[in-house]
């Protein structure tokens, strides 16, 4: 992963983790994280439905990004 992507991921992670942010914005940040990381659309949660933060979010991925 190049340094530009690392910077982008850091910003997206901050937006996603900001509980004061609008849920739609946080959802979009999560989808953008998955896209930057190259997660195939077929492995992403459905964008048509609202994200269930307990079911749809890959917490291992988020924890991994937090440590970087």
LOGU-16279 format. One line per field, with one value per residue (C-alpha): x, y, z. Coordinates in pm, 1 decimal. Each point is the difference from the previous one (the first is absolute). Layout:
<rs>
x = (X  ...)
y = (Y  ...)
z = (Z  ...)
</rs>
This chain:
<rs>
x = (0.0  141.1  31.3  -285.8  -237.4  121.8  -85.2  -340.3  -71.5  100.1  -245.0  -279.7  55.9  -26.6  -329.3  -134.2  89.2  -142.8  -325.6  -107.3  8.2  -319.1  -55.8  -26.1  341.6  146.5  -148.5  149.9  337.9  -15.7  -85.3  282.5  241.8  -100.1  46.5  344.6  103.9  -122.1  -271.9  -213.2  -354.2  -131.6  159.7  -128.7  -325.8  -294.6  5.2  -377.1  -67.4  113.1  314.5  -51.7  310.4  -13.5  -46.5  143.2  317.4  325.1  128.8  326.1  66.9  -78.0  223.2  279.8  -28.7  -1.1  336.9  163.8)
y = (0.0  336.7  297.0  185.2  -286.8  -8.1  369.4  -51.5  -298.3  198.5  277.9  -245.1  -188.7  324.2  81.3  -351.7  -6.3  346.7  -82.0  365.9  -29.4  -69.7  -375.1  31.6  168.8  -269.3  -273.6  160.1  21.6  -371.9  -89.2  225.5  -181.6  -329.0  140.5  146.0  -337.1  -173.5  -209.4  -138.4  137.2  -354.5  -19.5  336.2  48.6  98.3  371.9  -5.0  -76.8  199.3  -131.4  -192.6  97.0  -318.8  -234.1  165.5  168.2  -196.5  88.6  -187.9  220.7  318.1  -106.7  -81.6  344.8  170.4  -156.1  127.6)
z = (0.0  -92.0  233.6  -172.1  79.1  360.9  37.8  -158.7  226.4  308.7  -89.6  -84.2  323.9  199.0  -172.4  50.5  370.3  71.9  176.1  -27.0  -379.5  -195.0  -44.5  -377.8  -8.1  226.5  -219.7  -310.5  172.3  78.2  -360.4  -118.4  234.0  -156.8  -350.3  76.6  142.0  -313.9  163.4  -286.3  -16.0  33.0  347.5  119.5  192.7  -216.4  -69.2  -52.3  366.4  300.1  161.1  319.9  196.3  205.3  -296.3  -311.2  125.5  -10.9  346.5  -56.2  -300.2  193.6  291.8  -246.7  -160.2  339.4  80.4  -319.5)
</rs>
